[in-house]
Amino acid sequence: MEESAQTTELYHPDILAYAKNPARWRIEHDAHYIIKAYNPVCGDKFEIRLDIDGIIADTSFFGYGCVVSKASTAILTEMLLGLTIEEAGRRIERHIEDLNSQFAMKENRLEPFRVAYKYPGRMQCVQLSWEALLRDELFRRR
């Protein structure tokens, strides 16, 4: 597939909107817990910050990455609010399964990211922060 066709497919207007104005983007946030997401292949790097008080009471993130990874991380940090760690872990696992499925996604705002399965290298962009959380000790011990 041509580079321009890939770019057009991957940069859905919803993805561009989340990347341009991510609601939970904050450099200053003294969080209880910080999880780092890093892709050494492309250099995308984010810190996901969580305040936990029985539930995930506040989230934020900052760092740098492509439009796809930034938008995906923005949705992740919004989605986590109000969930327990166990609920968040299950939702993250479901998101990853949905992305790799041919069935309708349970979370509609994630639908534009599904096209990434056609470009395996870009799937890493979509799942970077999601997988970083699942690998972290906080989520592994749930």
C-alpha positions as CSV (number, residue, x, y, z in Angstrom):
1,M,0.0,0.0,0.0
2,E,1.2,3.5,-0.8
3,E,2.5,5.7,2.0
4,S,-0.2,8.3,1.3
5,A,-3.0,5.7,1.5
6,Q,-1.6,4.4,4.8
7,T,-1.4,8.0,6.2
8,T,-5.0,8.7,5.1
9,E,-6.3,5.5,6.7
10,L,-4.4,5.9,9.9
11,Y,-5.0,9.5,10.5
12,H,-8.8,9.3,11.0
13,P,-10.3,12.7,12.1
14,D,-11.1,11.3,15.5
15,I,-7.5,10.2,16.0
16,L,-6.2,13.6,14.9
17,A,-8.6,15.3,17.3
18,Y,-7.5,13.2,20.3
19,A,-3.8,13.8,19.5
20,K,-4.3,17.6,19.0
21,N,-6.2,18.2,22.2
22,P,-5.7,15.3,24.6
23,A,-7.8,16.0,27.7
24,R,-5.5,14.3,30.3
25,W,-2.2,15.8,29.0
26,R,-0.4,17.3,31.9
27,I,3.3,17.8,32.6
28,E,2.8,18.7,36.2
29,H,0.9,16.0,38.2
30,D,2.2,14.6,41.4
31,A,0.8,11.2,41.0
32,H,0.8,8.2,43.4
33,Y,1.9,6.0,40.6
34,I,3.9,6.5,37.3
35,I,4.1,3.9,34.5
36,K,6.5,4.5,31.7
37,A,5.8,3.4,28.1
38,Y,8.6,3.3,25.6
39,N,9.1,2.0,22.1
40,P,12.8,1.7,21.4
41,V,12.1,1.1,17.7
42,C,10.5,4.5,17.0
43,G,11.3,6.5,20.1
44,D,7.7,7.0,21.3
45,K,7.8,7.6,25.1
46,F,5.1,8.5,27.6
47,E,4.6,8.6,31.3
48,I,1.1,7.6,32.5
49,R,0.4,9.0,35.9
50,L,-2.3,7.5,38.2
51,D,-3.8,8.6,41.5
52,I,-5.3,5.6,43.2
53,D,-7.6,5.6,46.1
54,G,-9.5,2.3,45.8
55,I,-10.3,3.4,42.3
56,I,-8.3,5.3,39.7
57,A,-9.2,8.8,40.9
58,D,-7.1,10.9,38.5
59,T,-4.9,10.2,35.4
60,S,-2.6,12.2,33.2
61,F,0.1,11.6,30.7
62,F,2.9,13.4,28.9
63,G,5.8,12.6,26.6
64,Y,6.2,12.4,22.9
65,G,5.2,10.1,20.1
66,C,3.4,9.8,16.9
67,V,-0.2,11.0,16.4
68,V,-1.5,7.4,16.8
69,S,0.3,6.6,20.0
70,K,-0.6,10.0,21.6
71,A,-4.3,9.7,20.7
72,S,-4.4,6.1,21.9
73,T,-2.8,7.1,25.2
74,A,-5.2,10.0,25.6
75,I,-8.2,7.6,25.3
76,L,-6.6,5.2,27.7
77,T,-6.2,7.8,30.4
78,E,-9.8,8.9,30.0
79,M,-11.1,5.4,30.1
80,L,-9.3,4.5,33.3
81,L,-11.0,7.1,35.5
82,G,-13.3,5.6,38.1
83,L,-12.1,2.0,37.6
84,T,-10.4,-0.3,40.1
85,I,-7.1,-1.7,39.0
86,E,-8.8,-5.1,38.3
87,E,-11.5,-3.4,36.2
88,A,-8.9,-1.4,34.3
89,G,-6.8,-4.5,33.6
90,R,-9.8,-6.3,32.2
91,R,-10.8,-3.4,30.0
92,I,-7.3,-3.0,28.7
93,E,-7.2,-6.7,27.8
94,R,-10.6,-6.4,26.1
95,H,-9.3,-3.4,24.1
96,I,-6.3,-5.3,22.8
97,E,-8.5,-8.3,21.9
98,D,-11.0,-6.0,20.1
99,L,-8.2,-4.4,18.0
100,N,-7.2,-7.8,16.8
101,S,-10.8,-9.0,16.2
102,Q,-13.0,-8.8,13.1
103,F,-16.1,-8.2,15.2
104,A,-17.5,-4.8,16.3
105,M,-15.6,-3.1,19.0
106,K,-17.2,-2.7,22.4
107,E,-15.6,0.8,22.8
108,N,-16.7,2.9,19.8
109,R,-14.1,5.6,20.2
110,L,-11.4,2.9,19.6
111,E,-12.9,1.9,16.3
112,P,-10.7,4.3,14.2
113,F,-7.6,2.5,15.5
114,R,-8.6,-0.8,14.1
115,V,-7.1,0.0,10.7
116,A,-3.7,-0.3,12.4
117,Y,-3.9,-4.1,12.2
118,K,-3.1,-3.7,8.5
119,Y,0.2,-2.1,9.5
120,P,1.9,-4.3,12.1
121,G,4.5,-1.6,13.0
122,R,1.7,0.8,13.7
123,M,-0.2,-1.6,15.9
124,Q,2.6,-1.1,18.4
125,C,1.8,2.6,18.3
126,V,-1.8,1.9,19.3
127,Q,-1.0,-0.5,22.0
128,L,2.2,1.0,23.5
129,S,0.7,2.6,26.6
130,W,-2.0,-0.1,27.1
131,E,0.6,-2.9,27.1
132,A,2.9,-0.9,29.4
133,L,0.2,-0.8,32.0
134,L,-0.5,-4.6,31.7
135,R,3.3,-5.3,32.1
136,D,3.6,-3.1,35.2
137,E,3.6,-4.7,38.6
138,L,0.5,-2.8,39.7
139,F,-1.6,-4.5,37.1
140,R,0.2,-7.8,37.1
141,R,-0.7,-8.4,40.8
142,R,-4.4,-7.7,40.3
